Amino acid sequence: MSDFSQNWFEYHAQKNFENLLNVVDFTQPINYLEIGCFEGNCHKWMWDNALSKNSESRSTVIDPFEVSKTHTNAYGNFTNNLKQYLEKINIQK
């Protein structure tokens, strides 16, 4: 089960990403880069809906995963939320 403390992606960006499904050939391997992934809501959507269509697709995330008063475990939440895809994700802190 996914654990997201915020739904920013769903409210503000998901419709834009859904448009990608119509213009990108996801049956070909994709190398996806995401800068700033927080808890992985967008990244999980990309894997669930697009990247998983080709077993050779890979992704990289770049995020400091900094701890703050309001975000104490973004890295732990990210790895938990994407656990089924972690072997295909390069995580750069």
Rosetta blueprint (number, residue, H / E / L):
1 M L
2 S L
3 D L
4 F L
5 S L
6 Q L
7 N L
8 W H
9 F H
10 E H
11 Y H
12 H H
13 A L
14 Q H
15 K H
16 N H
17 F H
18 E H
19 N H
20 L H
21 L H
22 N H
23 V H
24 V L
25 D L
26 F L
27 T L
28 Q L
29 P L
30 I L
31 N E
32 Y E
33 L E
34 E E
35 I E
36 G L
37 C L
38 F L
39 E L
40 G L
41 N H
42 C H
43 H H
44 K H
45 W H
46 M H
47 W H
48 D H
49 N H
50 A L
51 L H
52 S H
53 K H
54 N L
55 S L
56 E L
57 S L
58 R E
59 S E
60 T E
61 V E
62 I E
63 D L
64 P L
65 F L
66 E L
67 V L
68 S L
69 K L
70 T L
71 H L
72 T L
73 N L
74 A H
75 Y H
76 G H
77 N H
78 F H
79 T H
80 N H
81 N H
82 L L
83 K L
84 Q L
85 Y L
86 L H
87 E H
88 K H
89 I E
90 N E
91 I E
92 Q E
93 K L
